[in-house]
Amino acid sequence: MKIKEILAKTILTKTAISSFDYCINPYVGCGHGCRYCYASFMKRFTGHLEPWGEFIDIKVNAPYLLRKQLKRAKPGTIALSTVTDPYQPVEKKYQLTRKCLEVLLEAQFSINLLTRSALCLRDIDLFKRFKKIEIGLSITTHDEEIKKIFEPYSPSIRTRINTLRALHQEKIPTYVFIGPMLPLDPKPMATMLDGLVDEVLIDRMNYPNKVASVYHKAKLDEYLEENYFHLAGMELKERFEEKGVSVSMVF
């Protein structure tokens, strides 16, 4: 893993993503190295030659920049993060996400945070002090073997479920992002999340050409067919809604 400390020019960025006004990405690159990750397009702008998942730039001045930018920013909802995981392994050392959250507490902007990591539990003390915050865990399949194929360096599914449980027990609003839908069985997927989330977001594999060879090698081609995404997505939606959980299909 190539790790480099950099000085960013900006950290609070306006976004066109629905429901959000701004995004914050404390890092460039991500140690989880998910094979389907859309954020690999960032290499076109950063000049990295290393494969996605094998480099991380640390925006060491992020908290300083954020405090400076917040002074002239209109109140809104901030997504943490959109092209990196805010709690990837290097966060344990650099604590940039935690330091940014401390700055955001002063202004009380609304926060929507999405991660795959249990490291977010470290910051429960900060989460509780926000007037409006949602913490999401990205869980793309119920099957650990499938996870290993597509998300080789990411935390286990069981770890993510336990993280949701811990957040939920602390009465912190939680959601799960089932996106992209990797090969999964809707019934066990819904069962393992029962009682742990306030909201569910579901998305398909939006860049199939990026991972077609991975699917083919694992003999999983049928899970790239449009029919799979439609049927599995609708069954997931029905199962969660039966439990009174709000579901958004984002495809």
C-alpha angles and dihedrals in degrees: 000000000000110000122186131176113225139177111237123212094214137006108178105069130180113240136200092210109125116259093015131092100186141012133209123203111180092184139041110222129009134245093215091075098200107191095223097046112143090202091076085090085080089081088074089066103033100048095229114159096188119098116266109274094033101082137051129183114204114216093211094179094052098112092048092049092046094055089049095049095044090063090072101027122109114236114270147128119295125206115213103219135358105166103022139032109260090209101043114140097275089061088073089067103031100035092200093146091051092047091049090050089052089055092046091053089065091059096033096221114174112262132210110183125186125187145146094218137096087212087089088075088073088071100049088114089063096041090058092057096058117096091213124021138140124196117201133190119207109226114170102176141007091228119090092199091055089047090054091055097051103024103032099166101034127105118275122268090243090056091053092049090051089049091054089048092052092048092047091051088055088054093243112150108255138188137177125225110209095190135164092019104229118191104306145150110237095213100060089035092058093040096056090052096046111133095001105091139052095201140018129209119193127194136170129231099282099185104043095161089062092064104021091112091052091053091046095049091051091045092241099125093127089066091066093059118109091235091061094055092047098047098039091043094051093047091051090049092051094047094051094043089052085063092049095254118144113241130195121192106205097189 
